[in-house]
């Protein structure tokens, strides 16, 4: 059974965050809080754990639409093509925040090397921000959908752990989470395309 690190009022506990970062670097799979909903993820360079994650979600790894969490804009150039000024201004209006921006990729590491675009997130959640600052590569993010046909996302960390605890290595419990996912905007074409209206307002467009 997985460990549980409890946080209070989104107050980062550096010792716990350091341990979570070490676990991820060693191939761990974790549940963590975000500025939208609880998410499941691992590092993008952990091949075995990525396969484990895809299997848990019932997906083929090469086709899975996992997004990358990065710490800041400086890291974007490692994974996406050069960004023009209008696109950069749009990103700055939305990030950090509850948006996923789909951008054209550079050459990505396996198993993402065939991807022509990738979803990028930069969080304003304090615990996740601290964690991302310790990682050597981006953190994969995929939302934890509820099995209930009416409820899209589970907000109670106890229920989340009961459902997923046997399949992960660590849960970072920051109390009740949100139930509205990120707004997804595709920036691969000439004009932005809203793929999903979520928590992030559209007045940034």
MARSENU-743109 format. One record per atom (N, C-alpha, C, O, CB): x, y, z. Coordinates in steps of 0.1 Angstrom, whole numbers, padded with zeros to 4 digits, always signed. Glycine has a CB too. Example, Ala and Ser with C-alpha at 12.3 -4.5 7.8 and 13.67 -1.06 7.14 Angstrom:
2
+0132-0057+0078 +0123-0045+0078 +0132-0033+0078 +0142-0033+0085 +0113-0045+0090 +0128-0022+0071 +0137-0011+0071 +0129+0000+0079 +0134+0011+0080 +0141-0006+0057 
END
This chain:
205
+0008-0012+0000 +0000+0000+0000 +0009+0012+0000 +0020+0013+0006 -0010+0000+0012 +0004+0023-0007 +0012+0035-0008 +0013+0043+0005 +0005+0041+0014 +0005+0043-0019 +0023+0051+0005 +0024+0061+0016 +0014+0073+0013 +0010+0075+0002 +0039+0067+0017 +0011+0080+0024 +0003+0092+0023 +0010+0103+0030 +0013+0102+0042 -0012+0089+0029 +0012+0114+0023 +0018+0126+0029 +0006+0136+0030 +0001+0140+0020 +0030+0132+0021 +0003+0140+0043 -0008+0150+0045 -0002+0164+0046 +0007+0166+0053 -0016+0146+0057 -0009+0173+0038 -0005+0187+0039 -0017+0195+0044 -0028+0190+0044 -0001+0192+0025 -0015+0207+0049 -0025+0214+0055 -0026+0228+0049 -0016+0236+0049 -0024+0215+0070 -0038+0232+0044 -0040+0245+0038 -0030+0248+0027 -0025+0259+0025 -0039+0256+0049 -0026+0238+0019 -0017+0239+0008 -0003+0245+0012 +0004+0251+0005 -0023+0248-0003 +0000+0242+0025 +0013+0247+0030 +0024+0236+0027 +0023+0225+0033 +0012+0250+0045 +0034+0239+0019 +0044+0230+0016 +0052+0226+0028 +0057+0234+0036 +0053+0235+0005 +0054+0213+0030 +0063+0207+0040 +0075+0202+0032 +0075+0192+0025 +0056+0196+0048 +0086+0209+0034 +0098+0207+0025 +0103+0193+0026 +0108+0187+0016 +0109+0217+0028 +0103+0187+0038 +0108+0174+0040 +0100+0164+0032 +0105+0155+0026 +0108+0170+0055 +0087+0165+0033 +0078+0156+0025 +0080+0158+0010 +0079+0148+0003 +0063+0158+0030 +0081+0170+0006 +0082+0173-0008 +0096+0168-0013 +0096+0162-0024 +0081+0188-0011 +0106+0169-0006 +0119+0163-0009 +0118+0148-0011 +0123+0143-0021 +0130+0167+0001 +0111+0142-0002 +0109+0127-0003 +0101+0123-0015 +0104+0113-0022 +0103+0122+0010 +0091+0131-0018 +0083+0128-0030 +0091+0130-0043 +0090+0122-0052 +0070+0138-0030 +0099+0140-0043 +0108+0142-0055 +0118+0130-0056 +0120+0126-0068 +0116+0155-0054 +0124+0126-0046 +0133+0114-0046 +0126+0102-0051 +0131+0094-0059 +0139+0112-0032 +0114+0100-0046 +0106+0088-0051 +0103+0089-0066 +0104+0079-0073 +0093+0087-0043 +0099+0100-0071 +0097+0102-0085 +0109+0099-0093 +0109+0092-0103 +0091+0116-0088 +0120+0104-0089 +0133+0102-0096 +0137+0088-0096 +0145+0084-0105 +0144+0111-0090 +0132+0080-0087 +0135+0066-0086 +0125+0057-0094 +0126+0045-0093 +0137+0061-0072 +0115+0064-0100 +0105+0056-0108 +0092+0055-0101 +0084+0046-0104 +0110+0043-0111 +0089+0063-0091 +0076+0063-0084 +0065+0068-0092 +0066+0076-0101 +0078+0070-0071 +0053+0063-0088 +0040+0068-0094 +0032+0074-0082 +0030+0067-0072 +0032+0056-0101 +0028+0086-0084 +0021+0093-0073 +0008+0100-0077 +0005+0102-0089 +0031+0104-0068 +0000+0103-0067 -0012+0111-0069 -0008+0124-0062 -0003+0124-0051 -0025+0105-0063 -0012+0135-0068 -0008+0148-0063 -0018+0159-0065 -0026+0157-0075 +0006+0153-0069 -0019+0169-0057 -0029+0180-0059 -0024+0190-0070 -0012+0192-0071 -0031+0187-0046 -0034+0195-0077 -0031+0206-0086 -0040+0217-0084 -0048+0217-0074 -0032+0200-0101 -0040+0228-0092 -0049+0239-0091 -0062+0236-0097 -0071+0245-0098 -0043+0251-0097 -0064+0224-0102 -0077+0220-0107 -0082+0207-0100 -0089+0209-0090 -0076+0217-0123 -0079+0195-0104 -0083+0183-0098 -0071+0175-0094 -0060+0178-0098 -0092+0175-0107 -0073+0165-0085 -0062+0156-0082 -0057+0149-0095 -0065+0145-0104 -0066+0145-0071 -0044+0146-0096 -0038+0140-0108 -0029+0129-0104 -0025+0127-0093 -0031+0151-0116 -0027+0120-0114 -0018+0108-0113 -0007+0110-0122 -0009+0115-0134 -0026+0095-0116 +0005+0107-0118 +0017+0110-0127 +0030+0104-0122 +0031+0099-0111 +0018+0124-0129 +0040+0105-0131 +0053+0101-0129 +0062+0110-0138 +0057+0118-0145 +0055+0085-0132 +0075+0107-0138 +0084+0115-0146 +0084+0110-0160 +0082+0098-0163 +0098+0115-0140 +0086+0119-0170 +0085+0115-0184 +0097+0106-0188 +0096+0100-0199 +0085+0128-0193 +0107+0105-0180 +0118+0096-0184 +0118+0082-0177 +0128+0075-0178 +0132+0103-0181 +0107+0079-0171 +0106+0066-0164 +0098+0057-0172 +0086+0056-0170 +0100+0068-0150 +0104+0049-0181 +0097+0041-0191 +0088+0031-0184 +0076+0029-0188 +0107+0034-0200 +0093+0024-0175 +0085+0013-0168 +0073+0019-0161 +0062+0013-0161 +0093+0005-0159 +0075+0030-0154 +0064+0037-0147 +0054+0043-0156 +0042+0042-0153 +0070+0047-0138 +0058+0048-0168 +0049+0053-0178 +0040+0042-0183 +0028+0044-0185 +0056+0060-0189 +0046+0030-0185 +0038+0019-0190 +0028+0015-0179 +0016+0012-0182 +0047+0007-0193 +0032+0015-0167 +0024+0012-0155 +0012+0022-0154 +0001+0018-0152 +0032+0012-0142 +0015+0035-0156 +0005+0045-0156 -0005+0043-0167 -0017+0044-0165 +0011+0059-0157 +0000+0040-0179 -0010+0038-0191 -0019+0026-0188 -0030+0027-0191 -0001+0036-0204 -0013+0015-0183 -0021+0004-0180 -0032+0007-0170 -0043+0002-0171 -0012-0008-0175 -0029+0015-0160 -0038+0018-0150 -0050+0026-0156 -0062+0024-0152 -0032+0026-0139 -0047+0034-0166 -0057+0042-0172 -0064+0035-0184 -0073+0040-0190 -0051+0055-0177 -0059+0023-0187 -0065+0015-0198 -0062+0021-0211 -0070+0021-0220 -0080+0014-0196 -0049+0026-0213 -0045+0033-0225 -0033+0027-0231 -0025+0020-0224 -0043+0048-0222 -0031+0028-0244 -0019+0025-0251 -0009+0036-0249 -0012+0048-0252 -0021+0022-0266 +0003+0034-0243 +0012+0044-0239 +0015+0054-0251 +0015+0066-0249 +0024+0038-0234 +0018+0048-0262 +0022+0057-0274 +0011+0066-0278 +0013+0077-0284 +0026+0048-0285 -0002+0063-0275 -0013+0071-0279 -0019+0079-0268 -0028+0087-0270 -0024+0062-0285 -0014+0077-0256 -0020+0084-0244 -0018+0099-0245 -0007+0103-0247 -0014+0078-0231 -0028+0106-0242 -0028+0121-0243 -0024+0127-0230 -0031+0135-0224 -0041+0127-0248 -0012+0122-0224 -0007+0128-0212 -0002+0142-0214 +0005+0144-0225 +0003+0118-0206 -0004+0150-0205 +0002+0164-0205 +0015+0165-0196 +0016+0156-0188 -0008+0175-0201 +0023+0175-0199 +0035+0177-0191 +0033+0189-0181 +0028+0199-0185 +0047+0180-0200 +0036+0187-0169 +0037+0198-0159 +0052+0202-0159 +0061+0194-0157 +0032+0194-0145 +0054+0215-0162 +0068+0221-0161 +0067+0232-0150 +0057+0238-0147 +0073+0226-0174 +0079+0235-0145 +0080+0245-0134 +0078+0259-0139 +0071+0267-0133 +0094+0244-0128 +0083+0262-0151 +0083+0276-0156 +0084+0277-0171 +0087+0267-0177 +0093+0285-0149 +0084+0289-0176 +0085+0291-0191 +0098+0287-0196 +0100+0284-0208 +0081+0305-0194 +0109+0289-0188 +0122+0286-0193 +0124+0272-0198 +0132+0269-0207 +0132+0289-0181 +0116+0262-0193 +0117+0248-0196 +0110+0245-0209 +0112+0234-0215 +0112+0240-0185 +0101+0254-0214 +0093+0251-0225 +0101+0248-0238 +0098+0239-0246 +0083+0262-0228 +0112+0255-0239 +0120+0254-0251 +0127+0241-0253 +0131+0237-0264 +0131+0265-0251 +0127+0233-0242 +0133+0219-0243 +0123+0209-0250 +0127+0199-0254 +0136+0214-0229 +0110+0213-0251 +0100+0203-0255 +0091+0208-0266 +0085+0200-0273 +0092+0199-0243 +0090+0221-0268 +0081+0227-0279 +0089+0236-0288 +0100+0240-0285 +0069+0235-0272 +0083+0238-0300 +0089+0246-0310 +0090+0260-0306 +0082+0264-0297 +0082+0244-0323 +0099+0268-0312 +0099+0283-0308 +0085+0289-0309 +0078+0287-0318 +0109+0290-0317 +0083+0297-0299 +0069+0303-0297 +0070+0318-0302 +0079+0326-0298 +0065+0303-0282 +0060+0322-0310 +0060+0336-0315 +0054+0345-0304 +0049+0340-0294 +0051+0337-0328 +0055+0358-0306 +0051+0367-0296 +0036+0367-0292 +0033+0367-0280 +0054+0381-0301 +0027+0366-0302 +0013+0365-0298 +0010+0353-0290 +0002+0353-0280 +0004+0365-0310 +0016+0341-0293 +0014+0329-0285 +0020+0330-0272 +0014+0326-0262 +0020+0317-0293 +0032+0336-0271 +0038+0338-0258 +0030+0347-0249 +0029+0344-0237 +0053+0344-0259 +0024+0357-0254 +0016+0367-0246 +0004+0359-0241 -0001+0362-0230 +0012+0379-0255 -0002+0351-0249 -0014+0343-0245 -0010+0333-0234 -0017+0332-0224 -0020+0335-0257 +0001+0327-0235 +0006+0318-0225 +0008+0325-0212 +0004+0320-0201 +0019+0311-0229 +0014+0337-0212 +0016+0345-0200 +0003+0349-0194 +0003+0351-0182 +0025+0357-0204 -0007+0352-0202 -0020+0355-0196 -0026+0344-0188 -0034+0346-0179 -0030+0360-0206 -0024+0332-0193 -0030+0320-0186 -0022+0312-0176 -0028+0306-0168 -0034+0311-0197 -0009+0313-0177 +0000+0305-0169 +0009+0314-0160 +0013+0325-0164 +0009+0296-0177 +0011+0309-0148 +0006+0297-0142 -0009+0298-0139 -0014+0309-0135 +0014+0293-0129 -0016+0287-0141 -0030+0287-0139 -0037+0275-0144 -0030+0266-0149 -0036+0299-0145 -0050+0275-0144 -0058+0262-0147 -0060+0260-0162 -0072+0259-0166 -0071+0263-0140 -0049+0260-0170 -0050+0258-0184 -0041+0248-0189 -0030+0246-0183 -0047+0272-0192 -0044+0240-0199 -0035+0231-0206 -0035+0237-0220 -0045+0238-0227 -0040+0217-0206 -0022+0241-0224 -0020+0246-0238 -0014+0235-0246 -0003+0230-0243 -0012+0259-0238 -0020+0232-0258 -0014+0222-0267 -0005+0230-0277 -0009+0239-0284 -0025+0214-0274 +0008+0225-0277 +0018+0232-0285 +0025+0222-0294 +0026+0210-0291 +0028+0240-0276 +0030+0227-0306 +0038+0218-0314 +0051+0214-0308 +0057+0222-0301 +0041+0225-0328 +0055+0202-0309 +0067+0197-0302 +0080+0198-0310 +0080+0198-0322 +0064+0182-0298 +0091+0198-0303 +0104+0194-0308 +0105+0179-0307 +0095+0172-0305 +0115+0201-0300 +0117+0174-0309 +0118+0159-0307 +0117+0156-0292 +0125+0161-0284 +0132+0155-0313 +0107+0147-0289 +0105+0143-0275 +0112+0130-0273 +0114+0122-0282 +0090+0142-0272 +0115+0127-0260 +0120+0114-0256 +0110+0103-0258 +0098+0105-0258 +0126+0114-0242 +0115+0091-0259 +0106+0079-0259 +0098+0079-0246 +0104+0083-0235 +0114+0066-0261 +0086+0075-0247 +0078+0069-0258 +0070+0080-0265 +0060+0077-0272 +0069+0058-0253 +0073+0093-0263 +0066+0104-0269 +0071+0109-0282 +0067+0119-0288 +0065+0115-0259 +0081+0101-0288 +0088+0107-0299 +0080+0109-0312 +0084+0116-0321 +0100+0097-0303 +0069+0102-0313 +0060+0103-0325 +0049+0114-0323 +0042+0117-0332 +0053+0090-0328 +0049+0120-0311 +0039+0131-0309 +0043+0144-0316 +0054+0148-0316 +0038+0134-0294 +0033+0149-0323 +0035+0162-0330 +0031+0174-0322 +0033+0185-0325 +0027+0162-0343 +0024+0171-0311 +0020+0182-0302 +0019+0176-0287 +0018+0164-0285 +0006+0187-0306 +0019+0185-0278 +0019+0181-0264 +0012+0191-0255 +0013+0203-0258 +0034+0179-0258 +0005+0186-0246 -0002+0195-0236 +0008+0200-0226 +0014+0192-0220 -0014+0189-0230 +0008+0213-0223 +0017+0218-0213 +0009+0225-0202 +0000+0233-0205 +0027+0228-0220 +0013+0223-0190 +0007+0230-0178 +0018+0236-0170 +0029+0230-0168 -0002+0220-0170 +0015+0247-0164 +0023+0254-0154 +0014+0257-0142 +0004+0265-0144 +0031+0266-0159 +0016+0251-0131 +0006+0252-0120 +0009+0264-0111 +0020+0269-0109 +0007+0240-0111 -0002+0269-0104 +0000+0279-0094 -0004+0273-0080 -0007+0280-0071 -0009+0291-0096 -0003+0259-0079 -0006+0253-0066 +0008+0252-0059 +0018+0247-0064 -0011+0238-0068 +0008+0257-0046 +0021+0259-0039 +0028+0246-0037 +0041+0245-0038 +0019+0266-0026 +0021+0235-0034 +0028+0222-0031 +0034+0217-0044 +0045+0212-0044 +0018+0212-0025 +0026+0217-0054 +0031+0212-0067 +0042+0220-0073 +0052+0215-0078 +0019+0211-0077 +0041+0233-0071 +0052+0242-0075 +0065+0238-0068 +0076+0238-0075 +0049+0256-0072 +0065+0236-0055 +0077+0232-0048 +0083+0219-0053 +0095+0217-0055 +0074+0231-0033 +0074+0210-0056 +0078+0197-0061 +0084+0198-0075 +0095+0192-0077 +0066+0187-0062 +0078+0205-0084 +0083+0207-0097 +0097+0213-0097 +0105+0210-0106 +0074+0215-0106 +0100+0222-0088 +0113+0228-0087 +0124+0219-0084 +0136+0222-0085 +0112+0239-0077 +0121+0207-0079 +0131+0197-0075 +0133+0186-0085 +0143+0178-0084 +0127+0191-0062 +0125+0186-0096 +0125+0175-0105 +0134+0179-0117 +0136+0190-0121 +0111+0172-0111 +0141+0168-0123 +0150+0170-0134 +0143+0171-0147 +0149+0176-0157 +0161+0159-0134 +0131+0165-0148 +0123+0165-0161 +0109+0168-0157 +0105+0167-0145 +0125+0151-0168 +0100+0171-0167 +0086+0173-0164 +0079+0161-0158 +0083+0150-0159 +0079+0177-0177 +0068+0165-0151 +0059+0155-0145 +0047+0153-0154 +0040+0162-0158 +0055+0160-0131 +0045+0140-0157 +0033+0136-0164 +0020+0139-0156 +0020+0137-0144 +0033+0122-0168 +0010+0144-0162 -0002+0147-0155 -0014+0141-0162 -0016+0143-0174 -0005+0162-0152 -0022+0133-0155 -0035+0128-0161 -0045+0128-0149 -0042+0123-0138 -0033+0113-0167 -0057+0134-0152 -0067+0136-0142 -0072+0122-0137 -0073+0113-0145 -0078+0144-0147 -0077+0122-0125 -0083+0110-0119 -0098+0111-0120 -0105+0118-0112 -0079+0108-0104 -0103+0105-0130 -0118+0105-0133 -0125+0095-0123 -0119+0085-0119 -0121+0101-0147 -0137+0099-0118 -0145+0091-0110 -0151+0080-0118 -0154+0082-0129 -0155+0099-0102 -0154+0068-0111 -0161+0058-0118 -0176+0060-0119 -0183+0053-0126 -0158+0044-0111 -0181+0069-0111 -0195+0073-0111 -0198+0080-0124 -0191+0088-0129 -0198+0082-0099 -0210+0076-0129 -0214+0082-0142 -0218+0097-0141 -0219+0104-0151 -0225+0074-0149 -0221+0101-0129 -0226+0115-0127 -0215+0124-0123 -0213+0135-0127 -0237+0115-0117 -0206+0119-0113 -0195+0127-0108 -0183+0125-0117 -0179+0114-0119 -0192+0123-0093 -0178+0136-0123 -0166+0135-0132 -0153+0132-0124 -0145+0124-0128 -0165+0147-0140 -0152+0140-0113 -0139+0139-0106 -0141+0138-0091 -0150+0145-0085 -0131+0152-0109 -0134+0129-0084 -0135+0127-0070 -0127+0138-0063 -0116+0141-0067 -0130+0113-0066 -0133+0144-0053 -0127+0155-0046 -0122+0150-0032 -0113+0157-0027 -0137+0166-0044 -0127+0140-0026 -0123+0135-0013 -0111+0127-0014 -0111+0116-0020 -0135+0127-0007 -0100+0131-0008 -0087+0123-0009 -0088+0109-0003 -0081+0100-0007 -0076+0131-0002 -0097+0108+0007 -0098+0094+0013 -0104+0085+0003 -0100+0073+0002 -0107+0095+0026 -0114+0089-0004 -0120+0081-0015 -0111+0078-0026 -0110+0067-0031 -0133+0088-0020 -0103+0088-0030 -0093+0087-0040 -0083+0076-0036 -0079+0067-0044 -0086+0100-0043 -0078+0077-0024 -0068+0067-0019 -0074+0053-0018 -0067+0043-0022 -0063+0071-0005 -0086+0052-0014 -0093+0039-0014 -0093+0032-0027 -0092+0020-0029 -0107+0040-0008 -0096+0041-0037 -0097+0036-0051 -0083+0033-0057 -0082+0023-0065 -0104+0046-0060 -0073+0041-0055 -0061+0040-0062 -0049+0036-0054 -0038+0033-0059 -0058+0053-0068 -0050+0036-0040 -0039+0034-0032 -0030+0021-0034 -0018+0022-0033 -0043+0033-0018 -0037+0011-0038 -0029-0002-0041 -0021-0002-0054 -0013-0010-0056 -0039-0013-0041 -0024+0009-0062 -0017+0009-0075 -0006+0020-0076 +0001+0021-0086 -0027+0012-0086 -0004+0028-0065 +0006+0039-0066 +0016+0037-0055 +0015+0028-0047 -0002+0052-0064 +0026+0046-0054 +0036+0046-0044 +0034+0056-0034 +0039+0055-0022 +0050+0047-0051 +0027+0067-0037 +0026+0078-0028 +0014+0087-0032 +0011+0089-0044 +0038+0087-0028 +0006+0091-0021 -0004+0101-0024 -0001+0114-0015 +0002+0113-0003 -0018+0096-0020 -0001+0125-0022 +0001+0138-0015 -0013+0144-0013 -0019+0149-0022 +0010+0148-0024 -0017+0143+0000 -0031+0146+0004 -0031+0161+0008 -0025+0164+0019 -0036+0137+0015 -0038+0169+0001 -0039+0183+0004 -0054+0187+0007 -0058+0198+0005 -0034+0192-0007 -0061+0177+0013 -0075+0179+0016 -0084+0178+0003 -0079+0174-0007 -0077+0193+0022 -0096+0183+0004 -0105+0181-0007 -0100+0189-0019 -0096+0201-0018 -0119+0186-0003 -0101+0183-0030 -0096+0189-0043 -0108+0195-0050 -0119+0195-0046 -0089+0179-0051 -0104+0200-0062 -0115+0206-0071 -0122+0196-0079 -0117+0184-0079 -0109+0217-0080 -0132+0200-0086 -0139+0190-0095 -0141+0196-0109 -0149+0191-0116 -0153+0187-0089 -0133+0207-0112 -0134+0212-0125 -0120+0211-0131 -0110+0217-0125 -0139+0227-0125 -0118+0205-0143 -0105+0203-0149 -0100+0216-0155 -0107+0226-0155 -0106+0192-0159 -0088+0215-0161 -0082+0227-0167 -0090+0230-0181 -0096+0221-0187 -0067+0224-0170 -0089+0242-0185 -0094+0246-0198 -0083+0242-0208 -0071+0245-0206 -0097+0261-0199 -0086+0235-0219 -0076+0231-0228 -0078+0239-0241 -0088+0240-0247 -0079+0215-0231 -0066+0245-0245 -0066+0253-0257 -0055+0249-0266 -0043+0248-0262 -0064+0268-0253 -0059+0246-0279 -0049+0241-0289 -0043+0253-0296 -0051+0261-0302 -0056+0231-0299 -0030+0254-0295 -0023+0265-0302 -0015+0261-0313 -0005+0267-0317 -0014+0272-0291 -0018+0250-0319 -0010+0244-0330 -0014+0250-0344 -0007+0248-0354 -0012+0229-0331 -0025+0257-0344 -0030+0263-0357 -0029+0278-0356 -0024+0283-0346 -0045+0259-0360 -0033+0284-0367 -0031+0299-0368 -0039+0306-0357 -0034+0316-0351 -0036+0304-0381 -0051+0301-0354 -0060+0307-0343 -0061+0297-0332 -0062+0285-0334 -0073+0311-0349 -0062+0301-0319 -0064+0292-0308 -0078+0285-0309 -0088+0291-0314 -0064+0300-0295 -0078+0272-0306 -0090+0264-0306 -0093+0259-0292 -0084+0252-0286 -0089+0252-0317 -0104+0262-0287 -0108+0257-0273 -0113+0242-0275 -0123+0240-0281 -0119+0266-0267 -0105+0233-0269 -0109+0219-0269 -0118+0216-0257 -0127+0208-0259 -0096+0211-0268 -0116+0222-0246 -0125+0219-0234 -0125+0232-0226 -0115+0238-0222 -0119+0208-0226 -0137+0236-0223 -0139+0247-0213 -0139+0242-0199 -0148+0233-0195 -0152+0255-0216 -0129+0246-0191 -0128+0241-0178 -0127+0253-0168 -0135+0262-0169 -0116+0232-0176 -0118+0251-0158 -0118+0261-0147 -0112+0275-0152 -0116+0285-0148 -0109+0256-0136 -0103+0275-0162 -0097+0287-0167 -0107+0295-0176 -0112+0289-0186 -0085+0284-0175 -0110+0307-0173 -0119+0315-0181 -0113+0318-0195 -0101+0318-0197 -0122+0329-0174 -0122+0320-0204 -0118+0322-0218 -0115+0337-0222 -0112+0340-0233 -0129+0317-0227 -0116+0345-0212 -0113+0360-0215 -0098+0362-0217 -0095+0374-0220 -0118+0368-0204 -0090+0352-0216 -0076+0354-0220 -0074+0354-0235 -0063+0358-0240 -0067+0343-0213 -0083+0349-0242 -0082+0348-0257 -0084+0362-0264 -0083+0363-0276 -0092+0338-0263 
END
